[in-house]
Structures are given as structure tokens and as C-alpha cells.
Amino acid sequence: MKVNPSTHERLAERLACILTKLNVGHQLSVQELAREFQVSNRTIDRDFDRLNSYLPLMQDAKTKKFYLESSYLGRFQLQDIKNFAQLSGINELYPSLDISFLRELFADRANLVFSAKGYNFEDATQYAEHFKVLTGSIQKRQQIALFYRDQMRVVKPYRLIHHMGNWYLAAVRKQELRVYRLGRIDKIISSHRLVQFEHDQAVLQQLKDEDGIWFQHEKQEVILSVHPDVAIYFKQRRIFPEQVILDESATGELLISCQIRHQKELNPLVRYWIPHLKIVKPEHLQQELDNSLQGYLKGA
């Protein structure tokens, strides 16, 4: 079975490489980049759409090649590349992003050494107009009106967040920080008649500290036991939100804690690791999970 190359794209390598080429004055063609990275033209189009959200990209009318406005050439230093990697959610993908590593990453033979797989996300090109309006409103700190799930809501926009493959707007409505999935926003109205607002420092701190997007719910601690057969994966990286290892038994079993705001953060992860993981506290969460699995099996 042939694998769709877009699901195996070397996202971090490609975006950083394109950014670096633009920075030194190259004019880049979609077709040439597609051949270089062995991906489809559509994939490179999406890359330029992402880059265009952060950079003043220009396109030659005849050649259709993309390039940076001359006044911006050479402005992007190592820290800018790191910042872009952080915004793209790829800053922790590689062990470092220092000069020596970037040289290896951008080398002609890099594809023989590095590969990143499993990047699946929605096609954000359909939200291009939303991005422009929301970016301007966030920067101006101006309220906007959303038509969301067939209702109009006036909100204070704070951030655009990419979470688990989807884009969301984080905004305050009725003194509560909420998220609105861009795919469900039918229309955005930005008008001078909608008043400006000042950022709430508590909201900014919450956006900085939170791993997830369930801002409206109170946090609760969940304790889980992890079987020795898979303990190594939980020791190598944080799999659950705010994961902490509480204890490791002589047999290698782990007791871990995490902080969640909604069961939707917890259940998919627990189901993935069944039968090697169990919820210890609160007990009702494990019982609810068991009931849902039994109901699924009965209906199968």
C-alpha cells in the first residue's frame, strides 16, 4: 500500500530550511522545493501559507517564485529560527537548534540522516482569511464578533493556538477564557464599533502555563499505575499533562500523577495504553472508562 507522503513529511527540517533560504535572498519555486524534499506541490503550498502568517513574503508575477522583501533580508538570526520552531510546535523535536546542528540539518545529505514522521494536521489554508482578521484583532487588542455554532458571540481575542492537529482561537467571553475551533467559525466581524481592551495578566499567564485548551474547567489530579513493560516510555518523556513520577516499585511498575481539566484530555491516552495502564484515583474515572469500553464491546 502506498503511503501518502504528506503524512511522513520532514516538517521541522523543511520549514527551517525554507526560512533559511529566504533569509539569504533565494527565490523559491514550489515545484523545485517539492522535488528537493520529495513531497507534493500541495504540501509546499501549505508551507508557504504557514510562513506567510509570519513573514512578508513576495511572489514574482512571472516566475511565481516566492522571496522575502529586500528590507527583510538577513534579519532572521538563529533566535528567529528558534522562535519560529516554537510557534510551529517543533522546538522539542530535535535535541538542539544551535548553529552546528542547523548546518547539519540544512546539508544536502540531511535527508539521509534525519526524518520526522507522523505529523497529521488539518489543512489550515481554508482559514487564511480568518488568520488575517484574528491576527490583526489580537495585535490591536480589539474585540470581535464571531458567528460560532449558529450564534453570535462578542469576544476578546488573545491567542491562536495549534493543538493536536487543529487550530483554535483563545478568547475571553463573559470573564472566562474559552477556545473556539477555527473550523466551526462561520464568520468574523472586526469593526471600530467593537471596543478595544487591555490584556489581563492572569489570562496571559494561564495561556503560557497551560498544556491543553480546556481553560474553563478546574484542574484535578489523576493518579495512574503504569505496567513495567511500558514504564520506559513514561520515564523518557511526559505523555500525560503535567506528568510526574511519584514512585517506582522494585518490579519496575510506576505510579504517576497528572493534572487534567477535562476527561477528553485523559481518556484517549488511557485507551491507547490499555492494558498497561490503570487509573488509581479518582476511582470513578476508571469505572466510567470500564463502562464505556463494555458498552462498546456489547455493541460491536
Residue pairs with C-beta under 8 A, 6 or more apart in sequence:
5 38
5 39
5 40
5 43
6 39
6 40
6 42
6 43
7 117
7 118
7 119
7 120
8 115
8 117
8 118
9 37
9 39
9 43
9 116
9 119
10 37
10 111
10 114
10 115
10 116
11 88
11 90
11 116
11 119
12 85
12 88
12 90
12 93
12 94
12 116
13 105
13 110
13 111
13 114
13 116
14 37
14 39
14 47
15 47
15 50
15 51
15 84
15 85
15 88
15 90
16 81
16 84
16 85
16 97
16 102
16 105
16 106
17 105
17 106
18 28
18 33
18 47
18 48
18 51
19 51
19 55
19 76
19 81
19 84
20 76
20 81
20 102
20 106
21 28
22 28
22 51
22 55
22 57
22 66
22 67
22 68
23 68
23 73
23 74
23 75
23 76
24 73
24 74
25 67
25 68
25 73
26 67
27 60
27 63
27 65
27 66
27 67
28 65
28 66
28 67
29 63
29 64
29 65
29 66
30 41
30 44
30 45
30 48
30 64
30 66
31 41
33 44
33 47
34 40
34 41
34 43
34 44
37 43
37 44
37 111
38 111
45 125
46 123
46 124
46 125
48 57
48 66
49 124
49 125
49 128
50 88
50 124
51 57
53 131
53 135
54 84
54 87
55 68
55 72
56 68
56 69
56 72
57 66
57 67
57 68
58 66
58 67
58 68
58 69
59 65
59 66
59 67
60 67
78 97
78 98
78 99
78 102
81 97
81 102
82 91
82 97
85 91
85 93
85 97
88 162
89 162
90 116
91 97
93 116
94 101
94 105
94 114
95 101
104 110
104 113
105 114
120 165
121 162
121 165
121 166
122 165
122 166
122 167
122 183
124 131
124 167
124 182
126 183
127 167
127 182
127 183
130 182
130 185
130 188
131 160
133 144
133 188
133 190
134 144
134 157
134 160
134 169
134 188
135 160
136 142
136 190
137 143
137 144
137 157
137 190
138 157
138 158
138 159
138 160
140 196
141 156
141 196
141 197
141 198
141 199
142 190
142 194
142 195
142 196
142 197
143 154
143 155
143 156
143 157
143 194
143 195
143 196
143 197
144 154
144 155
144 157
144 171
144 188
144 189
144 190
144 194
145 152
145 153
145 154
145 155
145 188
145 189
145 191
145 194
146 152
146 153
146 154
146 155
146 169
146 180
146 185
146 187
146 188
146 189
147 185
147 186
147 187
147 188
147 189
148 180
148 184
148 185
148 186
149 184
150 186
153 173
153 180
154 173
154 194
155 169
155 171
155 172
155 173
155 178
155 180
156 171
156 172
156 173
156 197
157 169
157 170
157 171
158 170
158 171
158 172
158 177
158 199
158 203
158 204
158 207
159 169
159 170
159 207
160 167
160 168
160 169
160 170
161 167
161 168
161 169
161 170
161 179
161 213
162 168
163 212
163 213
166 181
166 182
166 183
167 181
167 182
167 183
168 179
168 180
168 181
168 182
168 213
169 179
169 180
169 182
169 185
170 177
170 178
170 179
170 207
170 213
170 215
171 177
171 178
171 179
171 180
172 178
172 200
172 203
176 215
176 216
177 203
177 206
177 207
177 215
177 216
178 215
178 216
179 213
179 215
206 215
211 241
211 242
212 241
212 260
212 261
212 262
212 265
214 260
214 261
214 262
214 264
214 265
215 261
216 261
217 261
217 262
218 261
219 259
219 260
219 261
220 259
220 260
220 261
220 282
221 257
221 258
221 259
221 281
222 240
222 257
222 258
222 259
222 260
222 266
222 279
222 281
222 282
222 285
223 246
223 255
223 256
223 257
223 279
223 280
223 281
224 240
224 255
224 256
224 257
224 258
224 270
224 277
224 278
224 279
224 280
225 253
225 254
225 255
225 256
225 277
225 278
225 280
226 234
226 253
226 254
226 255
226 256
226 273
226 276
226 277
227 253
227 275
227 276
227 277
228 251
228 252
228 253
228 254
229 276
230 273
230 276
230 277
231 248
231 252
231 253
231 254
233 239
234 243
234 245
234 254
234 256
235 245
235 254
239 269
240 256
240 258
240 260
240 266
240 269
241 258
241 259
241 260
241 265
242 258
242 259
243 256
243 257
243 258
244 256
244 257
244 258
245 254
245 255
245 256
246 255
246 256
246 257
247 254
247 255
248 254
248 255
249 255
255 280
258 266
260 266
263 285
263 288
266 279
266 285
267 289
267 292
270 277
270 279
270 289
271 289
271 293
274 293
278 286
279 285
279 286
279 289
280 286
